[in-house]
Amino acid sequence: MNKELDFSKYFFSPELLANAVLKQYQKEMGNIEFPVNPFKILKNLNVKLVIRNFQKLEGLYIPATNNYDIDLVAINFNRPLYRQRFTAAHEICHCIKDKGNPITCPISGKKNNIERFADNFAACLLMPTDELKKQVEKYINKKEYIDFSDIIYISEYFGVSFESCVFNIAYRLNKIDGNIESKILKSRIKKAHPEKLRLQFGSKNNLKLTRELIDFYCYARPKDNNATNIKFKKFLVLNENRLEGINISEEKLNYVLADLRLNNDFSKYKNETDRNILEALGNIEMLEYVLNTKEDIDIWKIAKLQKLLYKYTPFCEDIIFPRQSNNRINGAEISTVDYKLVPQELIKVGEMIESLISKKESLTIHEYILEALKIHYKLTVIHPLEDGNGRCSRGMLLWLLRLKNIPPVYIKIEDKSKYIDSLNKIDKEGDFDYLEQLILEQIINSMILFDERLEL
């Protein structure tokens, strides 16, 4: 969508402006699919999208400052996903109608005419009147109104909040029976328990909308030694070790990391006898390798990761690769392959890696992540190492993500059960949705952490 297109003749009506934007979007894309993807429209307008941990704002619009700059839109990640989509659509209005004027959009407080116009535009962009009428007609009752229990299907179809959908059906179509005064309607919505109604859809729609968000997020990899990178690596190492039962406190890890930065090979901790510290040291070295190496990735590098992980332990030289006995994953129901089959299974995974690398430029971010997670899962099932499988297989995942300029992630210790359950779900049902949703959310958190500006 050409950002220089002139929509000014529609600036008197939010609905007509939204329809004009959708018409141009349809012209460029060939058709309009619902839910409408506001993040893609921002991309087509050559607007940079970022996500922030705002405290008081829904979002903001910052126009380009010169001919070499581009407009920027930031939305609040702390808000529900449906609200994030609405905010993105709202900011599209500012990018078009209010171009050149920076605008902040507060969460609370009385809205001015500019904000009310943008809200109405967003509602019409995400729920065009003709399509809204068509969907309502599917569920109309004998009294020519629609029941609240059926509105949930329409809200999911458009990817909007239940409340927004109810209000638009009430005020744009007059298809809500009874008292529709604003305060009364909000009370009726609350009593309908939309969060319970939404449970019937499972994770599918939420995952689809999260994929749309991550595919159009603008992420810039930080410099290696900035404060954010150092802080992230601390939490990465801390959580990786805690997942595997390695007992090292945050305070002790701070000392270890500081000593390594100052003394490197002369670090006093490399002469430790405490296995927890020795494995933490190895984990730091292994992670530094996967996040920075210029070597080509291949499946056999997992043996190198294991060597780095246990580099400072007394039994490092006794490690045999691949494993020579059968084992199980602690706390999980996943059945690992027979040890005699490990080499041939690793060859298959190696082919998956080669295939993924060959097509990484043609895949969207979420498509690439899903393929990388399939490789990660296969490694957990093969379990090729006698010990260190979890940390090394996640190390391979971080390496794969880096090749697509996707930031590293870590599983928080409080999310360990979700992580294990999602792997079990794949093992039983072949369903990757839960693992993908968990990792996508962690990736977005990492993106926000690595780009901390605009914390308003």
C-alpha positions in Angstrom: 0.0 0.0 0.0 1.6 3.3 -1.1 1.9 5.5 1.9 1.6 8.5 -0.4 -2.0 7.6 -1.5 -4.4 10.4 -0.9 -7.3 9.4 1.3 -8.1 13.0 2.4 -11.6 13.1 0.8 -12.7 10.5 3.3 -11.3 12.3 6.4 -14.8 13.4 7.4 -16.0 9.8 8.0 -14.2 7.0 9.9 -16.2 4.3 8.1 -15.7 5.7 4.6 -11.9 6.0 5.4 -11.7 2.5 6.7 -13.6 1.2 3.6 -11.2 3.1 1.3 -8.2 1.6 3.1 -9.7 -1.9 2.8 -10.5 -1.4 -0.9 -6.8 -0.4 -1.5 -5.7 -3.4 0.6 -7.9 -5.7 -1.4 -6.5 -4.3 -4.6 -3.0 -5.1 -3.6 -3.6 -8.5 -1.9 -6.3 -9.8 -4.2 -8.8 -10.5 -1.5 -9.7 -9.7 2.1 -9.5 -12.5 4.6 -10.9 -12.3 8.1 -9.7 -11.6 10.6 -8.2 -8.5 8.8 -4.5 -8.3 9.6 -3.7 -4.7 10.8 0.0 -5.5 11.2 0.3 -6.3 7.5 -1.5 -3.1 6.6 1.1 -1.2 8.7 3.9 -3.1 6.9 2.4 -2.2 3.5 2.3 1.5 4.6 6.0 1.2 5.3 5.4 1.8 9.0 7.7 0.2 11.6 5.8 -1.8 14.2 7.2 -2.3 17.7 5.7 -3.7 20.9 6.4 -2.1 24.3 5.6 -2.7 28.0 3.7 0.6 28.3 2.1 1.3 31.6 -0.4 4.1 30.7 -0.6 3.9 26.9 -2.5 1.7 24.5 0.0 2.8 21.8 1.6 5.7 20.0 2.4 7.0 16.6 5.7 8.7 15.8 6.1 10.2 12.3 9.3 10.1 10.3 11.6 13.0 11.1 13.2 13.2 7.6 13.1 11.6 4.2 15.5 8.8 5.3 13.3 7.9 8.3 10.0 5.9 8.5 6.9 6.3 10.6 6.8 4.2 13.8 3.8 2.7 15.6 4.2 1.1 19.1 1.5 -0.9 20.8 1.2 -2.2 24.4 2.1 -5.9 24.9 0.5 -5.8 28.4 -2.9 -5.5 26.9 -5.0 -8.5 25.6 -4.2 -9.7 22.1 -7.5 -8.5 20.7 -6.8 -5.1 22.1 -3.4 -5.0 20.5 -5.0 -5.7 17.1 -7.5 -2.9 17.7 -4.7 -0.5 18.7 -2.8 -1.4 15.6 -5.9 -0.6 13.5 -6.4 2.6 15.5 -2.8 3.7 14.8 -3.3 3.0 11.0 -5.8 5.9 11.1 -3.2 8.2 12.7 -0.6 7.2 10.1 -3.0 8.2 7.3 -5.2 11.0 8.6 -2.9 12.6 11.2 0.3 12.0 9.3 3.2 14.1 10.6 1.7 14.7 14.0 3.0 12.5 16.9 0.1 11.1 18.9 0.0 9.2 22.2 -3.1 7.1 22.9 -3.8 6.7 26.7 -5.5 3.7 28.2 -7.8 5.8 30.4 -9.3 9.3 30.5 -11.7 11.2 28.3 -10.9 10.8 24.5 -10.7 13.8 22.2 -12.2 13.9 18.7 -9.0 12.6 17.1 -9.0 9.5 19.3 -12.7 8.9 18.9 -12.4 9.1 15.1 -9.5 6.6 15.2 -11.5 4.2 17.4 -14.4 4.3 15.0 -12.0 3.8 12.1 -10.5 0.8 13.8 -13.8 -0.8 14.5 -14.9 -0.3 10.8 -11.5 -1.6 9.5 -11.7 -4.8 11.5 -15.5 -5.3 11.2 -16.6 -3.7 7.9 -20.4 -3.1 8.1 -21.4 -5.3 5.1 -19.4 -8.2 6.5 -20.7 -7.6 10.0 -24.3 -7.7 8.7 -23.5 -11.0 6.8 -22.1 -12.7 9.9 -25.0 -11.5 12.2 -27.5 -12.8 9.7 -26.1 -16.3 10.3 -27.1 -16.2 14.0 -30.2 -14.0 14.0 -33.0 -15.3 16.3 -36.8 -15.2 15.7 -37.0 -11.7 17.2 -34.5 -10.5 14.6 -31.9 -10.0 17.2 -28.7 -11.9 18.1 -28.1 -13.7 21.4 -24.9 -12.9 23.4 -24.0 -16.6 23.3 -23.7 -16.4 19.5 -21.8 -13.1 19.4 -18.7 -15.0 20.5 -18.5 -16.7 17.1 -18.6 -13.3 15.3 -16.0 -11.8 17.6 -13.7 -14.8 16.9 -14.4 -14.5 13.1 -13.2 -10.8 13.2 -10.5 -11.3 15.8 -11.9 -8.6 18.1 -12.9 -8.5 21.7 -16.4 -9.7 22.7 -17.2 -6.2 24.1 -16.2 -4.4 20.9 -18.3 -6.8 18.9 -21.3 -6.4 21.1 -21.1 -2.6 21.0 -20.7 -2.5 17.2 -23.7 -4.9 16.6 -25.8 -2.8 19.0 -25.0 0.7 17.7 -24.2 0.1 14.0 -26.8 -2.6 13.3 -29.2 -2.2 16.2 -29.4 -6.0 16.6 -29.0 -6.3 20.4 -32.4 -6.8 22.2 -33.1 -4.9 25.4 -31.4 -1.9 27.1 -28.3 -1.0 25.1 -27.3 2.1 27.2 -23.5 2.0 27.5 -23.2 1.2 31.2 -26.1 -1.3 31.1 -24.6 -3.0 28.1 -21.2 -3.3 29.8 -22.9 -5.0 32.7 -24.7 -7.4 30.4 -21.5 -8.3 28.7 -19.8 -9.0 32.0 -22.7 -11.3 33.0 -22.3 -13.2 29.7 -18.8 -14.4 30.8 -17.2 -14.1 27.4 -14.0 -15.6 28.7 -15.8 -18.9 29.3 -17.6 -18.7 26.0 -14.2 -18.3 24.3 -12.7 -21.4 25.8 -14.5 -23.6 23.2 -12.2 -22.3 20.6 -9.1 -23.6 22.3 -5.7 -22.1 21.3 -6.3 -22.0 17.5 -7.5 -18.5 17.0 -5.1 -17.0 19.6 -2.2 -18.7 17.9 -3.2 -17.4 14.5 -3.4 -13.9 15.8 -0.1 -14.2 17.6 1.6 -15.4 14.4 0.3 -12.4 12.6 1.8 -10.1 15.2 5.2 -11.7 15.3 5.5 -11.8 11.5 5.4 -8.0 11.2 7.3 -7.0 14.3 10.4 -5.0 13.5 13.3 -6.4 15.5 16.9 -5.1 15.5 19.5 -7.4 17.0 21.4 -5.6 19.9 25.1 -5.2 20.2 26.9 -8.0 22.0 28.1 -6.2 25.0 25.2 -3.8 25.8 23.6 -3.9 29.3 20.4 -5.5 28.0 22.3 -8.4 26.4 24.3 -9.0 29.6 21.0 -9.0 31.7 19.3 -11.3 29.2 22.2 -13.8 29.3 22.0 -13.9 33.1 18.3 -14.9 33.0 18.9 -17.3 30.1 21.6 -19.2 32.0 19.7 -19.0 35.3 16.5 -20.5 33.9 18.3 -23.0 31.7 20.1 -24.4 34.8 17.0 -24.3 37.0 15.0 -26.3 34.4 17.6 -29.1 34.8 17.8 -28.9 38.6 21.2 -27.2 38.7 21.1 -25.2 41.9 22.8 -21.8 41.5 21.5 -18.6 43.0 21.0 -15.4 41.1 23.5 -13.7 43.4 26.1 -16.4 42.8 25.5 -16.3 39.0 26.0 -12.5 39.1 29.4 -13.0 40.6 30.3 -15.7 38.1 29.3 -13.6 35.1 31.1 -10.5 36.4 34.3 -12.5 37.1 34.1 -14.0 33.6 33.8 -10.6 32.0 36.7 -9.3 33.9 39.1 -12.3 34.0 37.9 -14.7 31.3 40.3 -17.7 31.2 41.7 -16.6 34.6 38.3 -16.7 36.3 38.7 -18.2 39.8 35.4 -20.1 39.3 37.0 -22.4 36.8 38.8 -24.1 39.6 35.7 -24.7 41.6 34.6 -28.2 42.7 30.9 -27.4 43.0 29.3 -29.2 40.1 26.5 -26.6 40.0 28.9 -23.8 39.3 31.0 -26.0 36.9 27.9 -26.8 34.8 26.8 -23.2 34.9 30.2 -22.2 33.6 29.9 -24.7 30.8 26.3 -23.6 30.1 27.5 -20.0 29.7 30.3 -21.1 27.3 27.9 -23.3 25.3 25.3 -20.5 25.0 28.0 -18.0 24.0 29.0 -20.3 21.2 25.5 -20.9 19.8 24.7 -17.1 20.0 27.9 -16.0 18.3 29.6 -18.7 16.3 30.3 -18.2 12.6 30.5 -21.9 12.0 27.8 -23.6 9.9 25.1 -25.4 11.9 24.7 -29.2 11.5 23.2 -31.9 13.6 26.6 -33.3 14.7 27.4 -30.0 16.4 25.1 -31.1 19.3 28.1 -33.2 20.4 30.2 -30.1 20.6 27.5 -28.4 22.6 27.6 -31.2 25.1 31.4 -31.0 25.3 31.1 -27.2 26.0 28.4 -27.8 28.6 30.5 -30.2 30.6 33.9 -28.6 29.7 34.8 -27.9 33.3 33.4 -31.0 35.0 35.8 -33.9 35.9 34.0 -36.4 33.6 34.2 -34.2 30.5 36.8 -36.5 28.7 34.7 -39.6 29.5 31.6 -38.4 27.5 30.6 -40.8 24.7 28.5 -39.6 21.8 25.9 -40.7 20.9 24.5 -42.4 24.0 25.1 -46.1 24.4 22.1 -47.0 26.5 18.4 -46.4 26.7 17.1 -43.6 28.9 14.0 -41.5 29.7 13.1 -37.8 30.1 12.6 -37.0 33.7 9.0 -35.8 34.4 7.9 -36.4 30.9 5.9 -39.0 29.1 7.9 -38.8 25.8 9.4 -42.1 24.8 13.0 -41.8 23.6 14.2 -43.9 20.7 16.3 -47.0 21.2 20.0 -46.0 21.5 20.9 -48.2 18.5 18.7 -46.1 16.3 20.1 -42.7 17.4 22.6 -42.3 14.5 20.1 -42.9 11.8 17.5 -40.7 13.5 20.1 -37.9 13.8 20.8 -38.1 10.1 17.1 -37.5 9.4 17.1 -34.5 11.7 20.2 -33.2 9.9 18.2 -33.3 6.7 15.5 -31.3 8.4 18.0 -28.7 9.4 19.5 -28.5 5.9 16.0 -28.1 4.4 15.1 -25.4 6.9 18.3 -23.4 6.2 17.8 -23.7 2.4 14.4 -22.0 2.6 14.8 -19.7 5.5 14.5 -16.5 3.4 11.2 -17.6 1.9 9.5 -18.5 5.2 7.7 -16.1 7.4 9.0 -15.7 10.9 6.3 -17.9 12.4 6.7 -20.6 9.7 10.4 -20.7 10.4 9.9 -20.9 14.2 7.4 -23.8 13.8 9.9 -25.8 11.6 12.7 -25.1 14.2 10.4 -26.3 17.0 9.8 -29.6 15.0 13.5 -30.1 15.0 13.7 -29.3 18.7 11.0 -31.8 19.4 12.7 -34.5 17.3 15.9 -34.0 19.3 14.0 -34.4 22.6 12.6 -37.7 21.4 15.9 -39.0 20.0 17.6 -37.9 23.2 21.1 -38.5 21.6 23.2 -37.6 24.7 23.8 -39.5 27.9 23.2 -36.2 29.8 22.6 -32.6 28.9 19.9 -33.3 26.2 17.6 -30.5 27.4 20.1 -27.7 27.4 21.8 -28.8 24.2 18.6 -29.3 22.2 17.5 -25.9 23.4 20.9 -24.6 22.4 20.4 -25.9 18.9 17.0 -24.2 18.8 18.6 -20.8 19.8 21.2 -21.3 17.0 18.5 -21.9 14.5 16.5 -18.9 15.6 19.6 -16.7 15.4 20.0 -17.6 11.7 16.7 -16.0 11.0 17.5 -13.0 13.2 15.1 -14.1 15.8 16.2 -13.3 19.4 17.1 -16.1 21.9 14.4 -17.2 24.4 14.4 -19.1 27.6 11.7 -21.1 29.4 11.0 -19.6 32.8 11.2 -22.1 35.7 7.5 -21.3 36.4 6.6 -22.3 32.9 8.5 -25.7 33.1 5.3 -27.7 33.5 3.7 -25.9 30.4 6.8 -26.7 28.4 6.8 -30.4 29.4 3.0 -30.6 28.9 3.3 -29.1 25.4 6.0 -31.7 24.5 3.7 -34.5 25.8 0.9 -33.1 23.7 3.0 -33.4 20.6 4.0 -36.9 21.6 0.4 -38.0 22.1 -1.5 -36.0 19.5 1.0 -34.5 17.2 -0.3 -31.0 18.2 2.4 -28.3 18.1 0.1 -25.4 18.9 0.8 -25.2 22.7 4.5 -25.4 22.3 4.4 -22.8 19.5 2.2 -20.4 21.5 4.5 -20.7 24.5 7.7 -20.0 22.4 6.1 -17.2 20.3 5.1 -15.3 23.5 8.6 -15.8 24.9 10.1 -14.5 21.6 8.0 -11.4 21.8 9.1 -10.9 25.4 12.7 -11.1 24.2 12.1 -8.7 21.4 10.7 -6.2 23.9 13.6 -6.7 26.3 16.2 -6.2 23.6 14.7 -2.9 22.5 13.8 -1.1 25.7 13.2 2.4 24.5 9.8 4.1 24.6 8.9 2.6 28.1 6.1 5.1 28.8 
